[in-house]
Amino acid sequence: MNLAISVKGLTKQFGPRTVVDKVTFSANIGEVLGFLGPNGAGKSTTMKMIVGFLSPSEGSAEVCGFDVLKDPLDVKRSVGYLPEGAPAYPDMTPLGFLRFISGIRGFNGSEREERVQNAVRMTRIEEVAQQPIETLSKGYKRRVGLAQALLHDPKVLILDEPTDGLDPNQKQVVRDLIKEMASTKCIIISTHILEEVDAVCSRAMIIASGKVVADGSPSELKSQSGSGDLEEVFRKVTLNA
């Protein structure tokens, strides 16, 4: 497998508080890595440092061989990022927003339109594509955010709670899409939904109090529980962190 992400001793402090504490891991093309952890564990902050939205207090992160501090534009070209809340311009339609983002990424003419239409198709937002974003449901807004992350066909996808606010059918659409892309990309998703790990992840890291407290395949993590229950493992390692 090709190395896509390398994180070493990544740390983030806000004043006296350490939110991410010496996190170290690597991830390859072909992996779907789930970040699990309670609220405030440091999952989103870790993601923001990997994509270059936050500077680390200590440590380093590389994406596709590019250092997030030394080569920030190359990192952003390599990554598709769905942040928490998926901010977008509320007065724009999804089509207008995606064309705008595609233009910012340097695509023009027929290539821009082809990429926009492909992202619309992949995320199945055709029926709301010409409706103002502010009128969309939370689930559709998340899917518009996912569409913008896919526009440039990145090797790495970092998705913060990608199924948050989606109904069961919409969750299945997004999970199927993640599985469809998994063989050719490195995908990191943060989630508090344990069933999501079984549904899409080939590997899971449990983060608590800013530290990695467990790392392995879903079956390996379940083996730490006598009952084979991932929820039991999650509860045990986060309480002891």
Order of alpha helices (4+ residues) and beta strands (2+ residues): beta-beta-beta-alpha-beta-beta-alpha-beta-alpha-alpha-alpha-beta-alpha-beta-alpha-beta-beta-alpha-alpha
